[in-house]
Amino acid sequence: MTPEANFPIKEVGFPIWVSVSEAADLGGVQGKTIRRAIKADPNLRYKIVKNRYQIELGSLLTFLHKNTKLRNKLESSGLGQYVSAWKA
């Protein structure tokens, strides 16, 4: 089952934008993982403000749920340690 089936991307009126370092902290991964994802994943929404990446939080969470290794890091070291159950 694909993550998109579990977590469909919805348009949000006021999305939350985070920096690369904030995204890495929230995901429990390193900054270079986020930077690689920006280059490789077309579904990861980002914008550039003053030569800095800003990543949309919803697309970041969808990206982190894409494979088991990232999902485990999210749940053990990142934001997931504070979430009892993800809403589908």
C-alpha positions as CSV (number, residue, x, y, z in Angstrom):
1,M,0.0,0.0,0.0
2,T,1.4,3.4,-0.9
3,P,1.7,6.2,1.6
4,E,-0.4,8.4,-0.7
5,A,-3.3,6.0,-0.2
6,N,-3.0,6.4,3.6
7,F,-2.2,10.1,3.7
8,P,-3.7,11.9,0.7
9,I,-2.3,15.4,0.2
10,K,-4.8,18.1,0.8
11,E,-4.5,21.8,0.1
12,V,-4.3,23.7,3.3
13,G,-5.4,27.4,3.6
14,F,-2.4,28.4,5.7
15,P,0.4,25.9,5.4
16,I,3.2,25.7,8.0
17,W,6.6,26.3,6.5
18,V,9.7,25.1,8.3
19,S,13.4,25.4,7.6
20,V,15.7,22.5,6.6
21,S,17.1,22.3,10.2
22,E,13.6,22.4,11.7
23,A,12.4,19.8,9.2
24,A,15.3,17.5,10.2
25,D,14.6,18.0,13.9
26,L,10.9,17.2,13.4
27,G,11.7,14.2,11.3
28,G,14.5,12.8,13.5
29,V,16.8,12.8,10.5
30,Q,19.8,14.8,9.3
31,G,19.6,18.0,7.3
32,K,21.3,16.4,4.4
33,T,18.5,13.8,4.2
34,I,16.0,16.7,3.8
35,R,18.2,18.4,1.2
36,R,18.4,15.2,-0.8
37,A,14.7,14.8,-0.6
38,I,14.2,18.4,-2.0
39,K,16.2,17.5,-5.0
40,A,14.8,14.0,-5.6
41,D,11.1,14.0,-4.5
42,P,8.8,16.1,-6.7
43,N,5.9,15.8,-4.1
44,L,7.9,17.6,-1.4
45,R,6.7,21.2,-1.5
46,Y,9.2,23.9,-0.8
47,K,10.0,27.5,-1.6
48,I,13.1,29.6,-1.4
49,V,13.1,32.6,0.9
50,K,16.3,34.7,1.1
51,N,18.3,31.8,-0.3
52,R,16.9,29.4,2.3
53,Y,14.6,26.5,1.7
54,Q,11.2,26.5,3.4
55,I,9.5,23.1,3.4
56,E,5.7,22.7,3.8
57,L,5.0,20.6,6.9
58,G,2.3,18.4,5.4
59,S,4.4,17.3,2.4
60,L,7.3,16.7,4.8
61,L,5.2,14.3,6.9
62,T,4.0,12.5,3.7
63,F,7.6,12.2,2.6
64,L,8.8,10.8,6.0
65,H,6.0,8.2,5.8
66,K,7.2,6.9,2.4
67,N,9.5,4.2,3.6
68,T,10.0,2.2,6.7
69,K,13.4,3.6,7.7
70,L,12.2,7.2,7.6
71,R,9.0,6.3,9.3
72,N,10.9,4.6,12.1
73,K,13.2,7.6,12.6
74,L,10.1,9.9,12.6
75,E,8.4,7.8,15.3
76,S,11.4,7.2,17.5
77,S,13.5,10.4,17.3
78,G,11.2,12.9,15.7
79,L,7.7,14.4,16.0
80,G,6.1,10.9,16.1
81,Q,7.3,10.2,19.6
82,Y,4.7,12.7,20.8
83,V,1.9,11.4,18.6
84,S,-0.1,8.5,19.8
85,A,-1.7,7.7,16.4
86,W,-1.4,9.3,13.0
87,K,-4.7,10.4,11.5
88,A,-5.4,8.9,8.0
